[in-house]
Amino acid sequence: MLDRLWLPHDIPTLAPRIDFVFLVIFWITVVAWVLVTVGMIALMVKHRSRPGHNASRIEGNPRLELLWTSVTAIILVTLALMSRSTWADVKVDGPRAVAVGSVDVSGVGR
């Protein structure tokens, strides 16, 4: 049901591939947003202002920074490759409509 909540019905033959790339990007974004939001709230609660508690300075963590930069780069390259092949198919083959019904039209020109 969720896959058809906001996307139109598939009419071109390439629509399922385009929808799949869209849904992958959408769910990666949702998961990232939830993880960042939960982490941010947890850290706000843990490090909230309390009497007798001084703020401490936190230096960078090179391993952690390398990890999240690498994971982000891998995700972006994977999405780029998925999108590229789908985009190339759309541009080379062009969207072909699936015939739902046919209508015969005839007329006389003057």
C-alpha positions in Angstrom: 0.0 0.0 0.0 2.8 2.5 0.9 4.4 2.1 -2.5 1.3 3.5 -4.2 0.5 6.1 -1.6 1.8 9.1 -3.6 3.2 7.7 -6.9 0.9 7.6 -9.9 0.0 4.3 -11.6 2.6 2.7 -13.9 1.8 3.5 -17.5 5.2 3.6 -19.2 7.1 0.3 -19.1 10.0 1.9 -17.3 7.9 3.3 -14.5 8.5 0.4 -12.1 12.3 1.0 -12.3 11.9 4.7 -11.8 9.6 4.1 -8.8 12.1 1.6 -7.3 15.0 4.1 -7.4 12.7 6.7 -5.9 11.6 4.3 -3.1 15.2 3.3 -2.3 16.2 7.0 -2.0 13.1 7.7 0.1 13.7 4.9 2.6 17.4 5.7 2.9 16.4 9.3 3.7 13.8 8.2 6.2 16.2 5.8 8.0 18.9 8.5 8.1 16.5 11.1 9.5 15.2 8.8 12.2 18.8 7.8 13.3 19.9 11.4 13.4 16.8 12.6 15.2 16.9 9.8 17.9 20.7 10.3 18.3 20.2 14.1 18.7 17.4 13.7 21.3 19.4 11.1 23.2 22.5 13.4 23.3 20.3 16.4 24.3 18.9 14.5 27.3 22.3 13.1 28.3 24.1 16.4 28.1 21.4 18.7 29.3 22.2 21.6 31.6 22.4 20.5 35.3 23.7 22.3 38.4 27.3 21.6 39.1 28.0 20.1 35.7 30.5 22.0 33.5 30.4 21.7 29.7 33.3 19.7 28.3 35.0 20.1 25.0 34.9 17.2 22.6 37.6 16.7 20.0 37.0 15.0 16.7 37.1 11.2 16.3 39.0 10.5 13.0 37.8 6.8 12.8 34.2 7.8 13.2 34.5 10.6 10.7 36.1 8.3 8.2 33.4 5.7 8.8 30.4 8.0 8.2 32.1 9.7 5.3 32.8 6.3 3.6 29.3 5.0 4.2 27.8 8.1 2.8 30.1 8.0 -0.3 29.2 4.3 -0.9 25.5 5.0 -0.6 25.8 8.0 -3.0 27.9 6.0 -5.6 25.4 3.1 -5.5 22.4 5.4 -5.9 24.2 7.2 -8.8 24.9 3.9 -10.6 21.3 2.8 -10.1 19.9 6.1 -11.3 22.3 6.2 -14.2 21.3 2.9 -15.7 17.6 3.8 -15.3 18.1 7.2 -16.8 20.1 5.8 -19.7 17.3 3.3 -20.4 14.7 6.1 -20.4 16.8 8.3 -22.7 17.8 5.6 -25.1 14.6 3.5 -25.3 12.2 6.2 -24.4 9.1 5.5 -22.3 6.7 3.2 -24.1 3.1 3.5 -23.1 1.2 0.3 -22.4 -2.0 0.2 -24.4 -4.9 0.2 -21.9 -7.6 0.5 -24.5 -7.9 1.6 -28.1 -10.1 4.1 -29.8 -10.8 4.3 -33.5 -11.0 7.9 -34.7 -12.1 8.8 -38.2 -12.9 12.1 -39.7 -13.2 14.0 -42.9 -11.0 16.9 -43.6 -12.1 20.0 -45.7 
